[in-house]
Amino acid sequence: MSQKYNKTVAHTCANLLSLSSASLLIPTAAHLLSQTNSAGLRKQSRGASAVLLCVYFAYLFFQYKSHADIWNRPSPRTEKRRRYRVVEGAAKKGLARIGYMFCAIPGSKPELEDPLVYFDGFDWQPQLHLYVALGMLATSTTLIAFCTQFAVDSIDNLSQNANISKAFIGLILLPILNNDLAPITHALADEMDRTIEVTVGKCLQTSLFVTPLMVLLAWPMKIDNMTLSFDGFEIVSLFASILLLNYLIMEGESTWIQGVLLVADWALIAIAAFFAE
């Protein structure tokens, strides 16, 4: 059995990831090979950051405006999957009812008669008030900021007490703790386009928007050590993973062997990071 996905979405995301990795690889290589000094590295990073921000906004325009019809085109469904799915087992039924109770608004009429039977393509409409959603967003962002700061401050102690390299903590542990189950949920529902958008979209937002923005904001603040030069091991791991990803998504169809290859790539990086100095 295989799963199909939108080639336009996959190829665009993969190409943007390749560009973002190149923007980090070039300054890092120039710094490690002593091809530039500190002043030149800062200029390279700021110029590359401006280019990446332009590419990010062009990507948003491409996705939501100029080619929205192609981007949102549904991919073929897997024939062996049933459109309606029944949750079986006492434990799964209990979890389904609990989730349904939390999602339903008191006094509202549910759209589905039985929460244990759901439709993969069901169009759920937002029922949360805008101000409540904004308040929850602000609260969750504040809590995440405190948790992130606490996690960063704990890296040194964790590395020393547990005898774990910082590379393993930064590349393996922190990404695992930061991820949610949405990509797995979409993949199980045969929504591979959504899986790619959720997983790769986070990487693109970080590499094409957040990181360049931080470099440019550090410029007027006189923070000269904020550049696009990273650790060589991290950049090589990133470039190798993106290279493998580009080859795997060329056909627009995935089977279990592609998943094995991605897990194997992650395992190789985890082993190398665990024994890194």
C-alpha positions as CSV (number, residue, x, y, z in Angstrom):
1,M,0.0,0.0,0.0
2,S,1.2,3.5,-0.8
3,Q,0.1,7.1,-0.1
4,K,0.0,9.9,-2.7
5,Y,0.5,13.6,-2.1
6,N,0.6,16.8,-4.1
7,K,3.8,17.0,-6.0
8,T,3.7,20.8,-6.2
9,V,3.5,21.1,-2.4
10,A,6.2,18.6,-1.8
11,H,8.6,19.9,-4.4
12,T,8.2,23.5,-3.5
13,C,8.8,22.8,0.2
14,A,11.8,20.6,-0.6
15,N,13.3,23.3,-2.9
16,L,12.8,26.0,-0.2
17,L,14.5,23.7,2.3
18,S,17.4,23.3,0.0
19,L,17.7,27.0,-0.4
20,S,17.6,27.6,3.3
21,S,20.2,24.9,4.0
22,A,22.5,26.5,1.3
23,S,22.1,29.9,3.0
24,L,23.4,28.4,6.2
25,L,26.0,26.2,4.6
26,I,27.8,28.9,2.6
27,P,28.5,31.3,5.6
28,T,29.4,28.3,7.8
29,A,31.9,26.9,5.2
30,A,33.4,30.4,4.7
31,H,33.9,30.7,8.4
32,L,35.3,27.2,9.0
33,L,37.6,27.4,6.0
34,S,38.8,30.9,7.0
35,Q,37.6,32.4,3.7
36,T,36.3,35.5,5.5
37,N,36.8,37.5,8.7
38,S,34.2,38.4,11.3
39,A,33.1,41.6,9.5
40,G,32.7,39.8,6.2
41,L,30.7,37.0,7.9
42,R,28.3,39.6,9.4
43,K,27.8,41.2,6.0
44,Q,27.2,37.8,4.3
45,S,24.7,36.8,7.0
46,R,22.8,40.1,6.8
47,G,22.6,40.1,3.0
48,A,21.5,36.4,3.0
49,S,18.9,37.1,5.6
50,A,17.4,39.9,3.5
51,V,17.2,37.5,0.5
52,L,15.6,34.7,2.7
53,L,12.9,37.1,4.0
54,C,12.0,38.1,0.4
55,V,11.9,34.4,-0.6
56,Y,9.6,33.6,2.4
57,F,7.1,36.3,1.5
58,A,7.2,35.2,-2.1
59,Y,6.5,31.7,-0.9
60,L,3.4,32.9,1.1
61,F,2.2,34.8,-2.0
62,F,2.7,31.7,-4.1
63,Q,0.8,29.5,-1.6
64,Y,-2.1,31.8,-0.7
65,K,-2.6,34.0,-3.8
66,S,-1.0,33.2,-7.2
67,H,-1.2,29.4,-7.1
68,A,-3.6,28.7,-4.3
69,D,-5.7,26.4,-6.6
70,I,-2.7,24.2,-7.4
71,W,-1.4,24.3,-3.8
72,N,-4.8,23.3,-2.4
73,R,-5.5,20.6,-5.0
74,P,-6.3,17.4,-3.1
75,S,-4.1,14.4,-3.8
76,P,-5.5,11.0,-4.8
77,R,-6.7,9.0,-1.9
78,T,-5.4,5.5,-1.1
79,E,-8.0,3.0,-2.5
80,K,-7.6,0.5,0.3
81,R,-8.5,3.0,3.0
82,R,-12.2,3.3,4.0
83,R,-13.6,6.9,4.0
84,Y,-15.5,6.1,7.2
85,R,-13.7,4.7,10.1
86,V,-15.0,3.2,13.3
87,V,-12.9,3.4,16.5
88,E,-12.8,0.0,18.1
89,G,-11.9,-1.1,21.6
90,A,-13.0,0.2,25.0
91,A,-9.9,2.3,25.6
92,K,-10.1,4.0,22.2
93,K,-13.9,4.6,22.5
94,G,-13.3,6.2,25.9
95,L,-10.6,8.5,24.5
96,A,-12.8,9.4,21.6
97,R,-15.7,10.3,23.8
98,I,-13.5,12.4,26.1
99,G,-12.0,14.3,23.1
100,Y,-15.5,14.8,21.6
101,M,-16.7,16.3,25.0
102,F,-13.8,18.7,25.1
103,C,-14.3,19.8,21.5
104,A,-18.0,20.3,21.6
105,I,-19.5,23.6,22.8
106,P,-22.2,23.4,25.5
107,G,-25.6,24.0,24.0
108,S,-24.5,23.4,20.4
109,K,-25.9,20.7,18.3
110,P,-23.2,18.2,17.3
111,E,-22.7,17.8,13.6
112,L,-22.0,14.0,14.0
113,E,-24.5,11.7,15.6
114,D,-21.8,9.4,16.9
115,P,-18.4,10.7,17.8
116,L,-17.0,7.2,17.4
117,V,-17.6,7.3,13.7
118,Y,-15.8,10.2,11.9
119,F,-15.3,11.3,8.3
120,D,-11.7,11.9,7.1
121,G,-12.7,14.9,4.9
122,F,-15.2,16.4,7.4
123,D,-15.2,20.2,7.2
124,W,-14.9,21.3,10.8
125,Q,-16.0,25.0,11.2
126,P,-14.3,27.2,13.9
127,Q,-16.6,27.7,16.9
128,L,-14.2,29.5,19.3
129,H,-14.7,33.3,19.7
130,L,-11.9,35.4,18.2
131,Y,-11.0,37.2,21.4
132,V,-10.9,33.9,23.3
133,A,-8.6,32.4,20.6
134,L,-6.3,35.5,20.8
135,G,-6.2,35.2,24.6
136,M,-5.3,31.6,24.4
137,L,-2.6,32.3,21.8
138,A,-1.1,35.0,24.0
139,T,-1.2,32.8,27.1
140,S,0.3,29.8,25.4
141,T,3.0,31.9,23.7
142,T,4.0,33.3,27.1
143,L,4.1,29.9,28.7
144,I,6.1,28.5,25.8
145,A,8.6,31.3,26.1
146,F,9.2,30.6,29.8
147,C,9.5,26.8,29.1
148,T,11.9,27.4,26.3
149,Q,14.1,29.7,28.4
150,F,14.1,27.1,31.2
151,A,15.0,24.4,28.7
152,V,17.9,26.4,27.2
153,D,19.2,27.2,30.7
154,S,19.1,23.6,31.6
155,I,21.2,22.3,28.7
156,D,24.5,22.8,30.4
157,N,23.5,21.0,33.6
158,L,21.9,18.2,31.7
159,S,24.9,17.7,29.5
160,Q,27.3,17.6,32.5
161,N,25.2,15.5,34.8
162,A,23.9,13.0,32.3
163,N,27.1,12.9,30.2
164,I,25.2,13.7,27.0
165,S,26.6,15.9,24.3
166,K,25.0,19.2,23.6
167,A,24.7,18.2,19.9
168,F,22.5,15.3,20.9
169,I,20.4,17.5,23.1
170,G,20.0,20.2,20.5
171,L,19.4,17.9,17.5
172,I,17.5,15.0,19.0
173,L,15.9,15.7,22.4
174,L,14.7,19.3,22.0
175,P,13.0,18.6,18.6
176,I,11.2,15.6,20.0
177,L,9.9,17.6,23.0
178,N,8.8,20.4,20.7
179,N,6.8,18.3,18.2
180,D,3.2,17.4,18.4
181,L,1.1,14.5,17.0
182,A,-0.6,16.4,14.2
183,P,1.6,15.0,11.4
184,I,1.1,11.4,12.6
185,T,-2.7,12.0,12.9
186,H,-2.9,13.4,9.4
187,A,-0.7,10.6,8.0
188,L,-3.0,8.0,9.6
189,A,-6.0,9.8,8.0
190,D,-4.3,9.5,4.6
191,E,-3.8,13.3,4.5
192,M,-0.1,13.3,3.4
193,D,-0.4,16.9,2.0
194,R,-1.3,18.1,5.5
195,T,1.5,16.1,7.0
196,I,4.1,17.6,4.7
197,E,2.7,21.1,5.3
198,V,2.8,20.7,9.1
199,T,6.3,19.2,9.3
200,V,8.1,21.1,6.6
201,G,6.1,24.3,7.2
202,K,7.7,24.6,10.7
203,C,11.2,24.2,9.2
204,L,10.5,26.8,6.5
205,Q,9.1,29.3,9.0
206,T,12.2,28.9,11.2
207,S,14.8,28.9,8.4
208,L,13.3,31.5,6.0
209,F,11.6,33.8,8.5
210,V,12.6,33.5,12.2
211,T,16.4,33.0,11.8
212,P,16.9,35.8,9.2
213,L,14.7,38.1,11.1
214,M,16.7,37.6,14.3
215,V,19.9,38.3,12.3
216,L,18.5,41.6,10.9
217,L,17.0,42.7,14.2
218,A,20.4,42.1,15.9
219,W,22.0,44.5,13.4
220,P,20.7,47.8,14.8
221,M,21.1,46.3,18.4
222,K,24.8,46.0,17.8
223,I,24.8,42.2,18.4
224,D,27.7,41.3,16.1
225,N,27.8,37.6,16.9
226,M,24.3,36.9,15.5
227,T,25.1,35.4,12.1
228,L,24.1,32.5,9.9
229,S,27.3,30.6,10.8
230,F,26.4,27.4,12.7
231,D,28.3,24.3,13.9
232,G,29.7,22.3,11.0
233,F,28.2,19.0,12.3
234,E,24.8,20.5,12.5
235,I,24.9,22.0,9.0
236,V,26.2,18.8,7.4
237,S,23.4,16.8,9.1
238,L,20.8,19.3,7.9
239,F,22.1,19.3,4.4
240,A,22.3,15.5,4.2
241,S,18.7,15.1,5.6
242,I,17.3,17.6,3.1
243,L,19.2,15.9,0.2
244,L,17.6,12.6,1.1
245,L,14.2,14.2,1.4
246,N,14.4,15.7,-2.1
247,Y,15.2,12.2,-3.5
248,L,12.4,10.5,-1.6
249,I,9.5,12.8,-2.7
250,M,10.3,13.0,-6.4
251,E,7.7,10.4,-7.3
252,G,4.8,12.0,-5.5
253,E,4.1,8.7,-3.8
254,S,5.4,7.1,-0.6
255,T,5.6,3.6,0.7
256,W,6.8,2.2,4.0
257,I,10.4,1.9,2.6
258,Q,10.6,5.8,2.4
259,G,9.7,5.9,6.1
260,V,12.4,3.4,6.9
261,L,14.9,5.5,5.1
262,L,13.9,8.7,6.9
263,V,14.0,6.9,10.3
264,A,17.4,5.4,9.4
265,D,18.7,8.9,8.6
266,W,17.4,10.2,11.9
267,A,19.1,7.3,13.7
268,L,22.4,7.9,12.0
269,I,22.4,11.6,13.1
270,A,21.3,10.6,16.6
271,I,24.2,8.1,16.9
272,A,26.7,10.6,15.6
273,A,25.4,13.4,17.9
274,F,25.3,11.1,21.0
275,F,29.0,10.3,20.7
276,A,30.0,13.8,19.6
277,E,32.3,15.8,21.8
